[in-house]
Amino acid sequence: MSDDETKEEIELDLTSSDVVTKYKSAAEIVNKALHLVVSECKPKAKIVDICEKGDAFIREQAGSMYKNVKKKIERGVAFPTCISVNNTVCHFSPMGSDETVLEENDVVKIDMGCHIDGFIAVVAHTHVLHEGPVAGRAADVIAAANTAAEVALRLVRPGKKNKDVTEAIQKVAAAYDCKVVEGVLSHQLKQYVIDGNKVVLSVGNPETRVDDAEFEENEVYAVDIVMSTGDGKPKLLDEKQTTIYKRAVDKNYHLKMKASRFIFSEISQKFPIMPFSARALEEKRARLGLVECVNHDLLQPYPVLHEKPGDLVAHIKFTVLLMPNGSDRITSHPVQQLQPAKGIDNDSEIKAWLALGIKTKKKGGGKKKKGKKSDHLTEAELMDEETANGAAAQE
């Protein structure tokens, strides 16, 4: 390997301050975009309008960075804004003609991402369209997702294994009488790679197996937690709801239809690597052309999944940098005040996980800090700390 290649390899790692800066710049943009989207989530607001505002904000903010550098730096939306409501689990980002609106008391899951030079920051947050504290099963499921996210933040650290996190997430879900939604994976992030090979399975089942892996310093992860008051086995109800796709770069096929070739050419030019929304394409032509592309595996679809009517789903996702001085959670948002009926007050193991420090000492061989008083958390204190963390991320 030449010196230039070695240098290039080093630059892609968190050991490069430039790489860390790009991750944090993307995170700052997506945190602000999430703040904007939450503020737009009101009864009778059209979901597609809010999704478009989220994407437009990310494009505008990312586009204003690195404008004067010699080498062109790609930047923009890393994952299109999705707004999935109540029993809808994920990936609802409708076409422009869709008339779906939000209603009072909806449990709204917002999912979005930004990248700077391929360095990706993603975030998901659950918000209830309700004044005052959230109670009932909505509070239980959101508290379950948030508590699991706080536990995962403390367990996704060098030396720990992915299966440690899987077991902990399931234990937290049980404490709130909720289920972890099957099929959700937390992925390692790399430059231009939103779904790296190192993964954490949220819940194990015979159909889904992942390789054992150990977390290492200087890695980046998107930690993805989805909880349900239902059975956690979501279904695809309508393929036509799918609007988010990602180019499968390792697949090739000679498309037969003219519309398919046109759409695939446009996708290859505009969205060669990152997931995109079909809204960005001409709607009638897209509907026609995307089918053949998907059927021949040229595009990976992100289907819209649903639990049963009446079930509620909560989604929390954050990006974490495994830095030498500890874990750095760079995406988050303040959580509403919750009054869950269930909880972790009688579970010493979950409390012990929450008492783990997030940062490590710089001297003394990377020993963990003793748990701060605020690390030994009651339900209310946990939510208050999460709110504080989210507020800090906004600044």
SVG drawing of the C-alpha trace seen along z (x, -y; Angstrom):
<svg xmlns="http://www.w3.org/2000/svg" viewBox="-57 -30 61 50">
<polyline fill="none" stroke="black" stroke-width="0.4" points="0.0,0.0 1.4,-3.4 1.7,-6.3 -1.1,-8.1 -3.4,-5.1 -2.4,-4.8 -3.1,-8.5 -6.5,-8.2 -7.4,-5.2 -6.5,-7.2 -8.6,-10.1 -11.7,-8.0 -11.4,-7.2 -12.4,-9.1 -8.7,-9.5 -9.0,-12.4 -10.4,-15.6 -11.8,-16.5 -13.9,-13.3 -15.2,-14.0 -16.0,-17.6 -18.0,-16.3 -20.0,-13.9 -20.8,-16.6 -21.7,-19.1 -24.1,-16.6 -25.5,-15.9 -26.0,-19.6 -28.0,-20.0 -30.2,-17.0 -30.9,-17.9 -32.1,-21.4 -34.1,-19.7 -35.8,-17.5 -36.6,-20.5 -38.2,-22.1 -40.2,-19.0 -41.5,-18.5 -42.7,-22.1 -44.6,-21.5 -46.3,-18.4 -49.8,-19.8 -53.3,-18.5 -54.5,-18.8 -51.0,-19.3 -50.3,-17.3 -47.6,-14.7 -46.1,-15.1 -45.7,-18.9 -43.8,-18.3 -41.5,-15.6 -40.7,-18.1 -39.8,-20.8 -37.5,-18.5 -35.7,-17.4 -35.5,-21.0 -34.0,-22.2 -31.3,-19.6 -30.4,-20.3 -30.2,-24.0 -28.1,-23.8 -25.8,-21.1 -25.5,-23.0 -24.2,-26.1 -21.2,-24.2 -17.9,-23.5 -18.9,-25.8 -15.4,-27.3 -13.2,-24.2 -11.3,-23.1 -12.5,-19.5 -16.3,-19.1 -17.8,-17.6 -21.0,-15.7 -23.5,-16.6 -27.3,-16.6 -30.0,-14.2 -28.7,-10.8 -32.2,-9.5 -35.4,-11.1 -37.8,-12.5 -40.3,-10.0 -43.4,-10.6 -45.0,-7.3 -48.1,-7.6 -49.5,-5.4 -49.4,-1.7 -47.3,-2.5 -43.8,-1.4 -41.6,-3.2 -40.7,-4.6 -43.9,-6.6 -42.8,-9.4 -45.7,-9.8 -45.8,-11.1 -46.8,-14.7 -50.4,-13.8 -51.0,-12.1 -53.6,-13.9 -52.9,-12.1 -53.0,-14.6 -52.0,-14.4 -54.6,-14.3 -54.8,-15.3 -53.1,-12.6 -51.3,-10.9 -48.1,-9.2 -45.7,-10.5 -42.4,-8.9 -39.9,-11.2 -36.9,-9.6 -34.3,-11.5 -30.6,-11.8 -27.9,-14.2 -24.4,-13.6 -21.4,-15.8 -18.9,-14.2 -20.6,-10.8 -20.2,-11.0 -23.7,-10.3 -25.8,-11.4 -29.2,-9.9 -31.9,-10.5 -35.4,-9.3 -37.7,-10.7 -41.3,-10.0 -43.6,-12.9 -47.3,-12.9 -49.6,-15.6 -50.8,-16.4 -50.5,-19.3 -49.1,-18.4 -47.6,-15.1 -48.1,-11.9 -49.8,-9.1 -51.2,-5.6 -49.7,-3.1 -48.2,-5.9 -46.1,-6.9 -45.1,-3.3 -43.9,-2.6 -42.1,-5.9 -40.4,-5.4 -39.5,-1.9 -37.8,-3.2 -36.0,-6.0 -34.8,-3.8 -33.6,-1.2 -31.7,-4.0 -30.0,-5.2 -29.0,-1.6 -27.7,-1.0 -25.7,-4.2 -23.9,-2.8 -23.4,0.7 -22.3,-0.3 -18.7,-0.8 -15.3,0.8 -15.0,4.3 -18.8,4.9 -20.5,7.3 -23.6,6.7 -25.5,9.6 -25.0,7.7 -27.1,4.8 -29.7,7.1 -30.4,8.8 -30.5,5.5 -33.0,3.9 -35.4,6.9 -35.1,6.7 -36.1,3.0 -39.1,3.8 -40.4,6.4 -40.1,3.9 -42.6,1.7 -44.8,4.6 -43.9,3.7 -42.3,5.7 -39.2,5.0 -40.2,4.8 -38.6,7.6 -36.3,7.0 -34.8,3.7 -31.0,3.5 -28.6,1.0 -25.8,0.5 -22.2,-0.6 -21.8,-3.7 -18.9,-4.4 -18.2,-7.0 -21.1,-6.6 -22.2,-3.4 -25.5,-3.8 -25.9,0.0 -22.5,1.3 -21.8,5.0 -21.4,4.8 -24.9,4.8 -26.9,5.1 -30.1,7.1 -32.9,5.6 -34.6,8.9 -33.5,12.4 -35.7,14.9 -35.1,18.0 -35.4,16.1 -33.0,13.3 -29.4,14.1 -26.4,11.8 -22.7,12.5 -21.3,11.9 -19.3,8.7 -17.4,6.6 -17.5,2.8 -14.1,1.0 -12.8,-2.4 -13.2,-4.9 -16.3,-3.2 -19.6,-5.0 -23.1,-3.4 -26.7,-4.3 -28.5,-2.8 -32.0,-2.0 -34.7,-1.2 -38.3,-0.5 -40.9,0.6 -44.5,1.6 -47.5,2.2 -48.5,4.9 -46.8,8.2 -43.7,6.6 -44.3,8.5 -45.1,5.8 -46.6,6.5 -46.4,5.0 -50.0,4.0 -49.6,2.1 -46.5,2.1 -47.7,-1.1 -46.9,-2.9 -43.2,-2.2 -41.5,-5.4 -37.9,-5.1 -35.3,-3.2 -31.5,-2.8 -29.4,-1.9 -28.0,1.6 -24.5,0.7 -23.4,4.4 -26.4,5.3 -26.7,4.9 -29.5,5.7 -30.5,4.5 -33.9,3.0 -36.5,3.6 -39.0,0.7 -38.1,-2.7 -39.6,-4.3 -37.5,-2.1 -34.3,-3.0 -35.1,-6.7 -35.9,-6.5 -32.9,-4.3 -30.6,-6.7 -32.0,-9.6 -31.5,-7.7 -27.9,-6.8 -27.1,-10.4 -28.9,-12.0 -28.8,-9.3 -26.0,-6.9 -25.5,-5.8 -27.8,-7.3 -31.5,-6.3 -33.9,-8.6 -37.6,-9.4 -39.6,-8.7 -41.0,-12.2 -37.8,-13.5 -38.8,-11.8 -41.6,-12.6 -44.5,-10.8 -46.3,-9.0 -43.1,-7.9 -41.6,-6.9 -44.6,-4.6 -44.1,-2.9 -40.4,-2.6 -39.5,-1.7 -41.4,1.6 -39.0,3.2 -35.9,1.8 -37.1,3.3 -38.1,6.7 -34.5,7.1 -32.9,6.0 -31.4,2.8 -33.1,0.9 -33.5,1.9 -37.0,0.8 -37.6,-0.5 -41.2,0.9 -43.8,-0.8 -44.7,1.6 -47.6,1.7 -48.6,3.2 -52.3,4.0 -54.8,1.1 -54.8,-0.2 -51.2,0.7 -48.7,-2.1 -45.1,-2.2 -42.3,-4.3 -39.0,-4.9 -35.7,-6.3 -32.5,-6.4 -29.3,-8.2 -25.8,-8.4 -22.9,-7.7 -19.1,-8.1 -16.9,-5.7 -14.2,-8.2 -11.1,-7.4 -12.5,-9.4 -15.9,-7.6 -19.2,-7.5 -20.3,-10.8 -24.0,-10.7 -24.3,-13.4 -28.0,-13.2 -31.0,-13.5 -34.1,-15.6 -35.8,-16.5 -38.4,-14.1 -41.9,-15.1 -42.8,-14.7 -44.0,-11.1 -46.1,-9.4 -45.6,-5.7 -47.7,-3.2 -44.9,-0.6 -41.2,-1.0 -37.8,0.1 -38.0,-0.9 -37.7,2.7 -35.1,3.9 -31.6,3.6 -29.9,4.8 -31.4,2.1 -30.6,-0.5 -27.0,0.8 -26.7,0.3 -28.0,-3.2 -25.5,-4.0 -22.6,-3.3 -20.6,-6.4 -20.6,-7.4 -17.2,-9.0 -13.9,-7.3 -11.0,-8.8 -8.2,-10.1 -5.6,-8.7 -5.3,-5.4 -5.9,-2.9 -9.3,-4.1 -11.1,-3.2 -14.8,-4.0 -15.9,-7.0 -17.9,-6.2 -21.6,-6.6 -22.6,-10.2 -25.6,-10.8 -27.6,-11.6 -26.6,-8.2 -28.7,-6.4 -31.9,-7.3 -35.6,-7.1 -38.1,-7.2 -38.6,-11.0 -34.9,-11.7 -34.1,-9.5 -36.5,-11.5 -35.2,-14.8 -31.6,-13.8 -32.7,-12.8 -34.4,-16.2 -31.2,-18.0 -29.1,-15.9 -31.4,-16.7 -31.4,-20.4 -27.6,-20.4 -27.5,-18.8 -29.6,-21.6 -27.2,-24.3"/>
</svg>
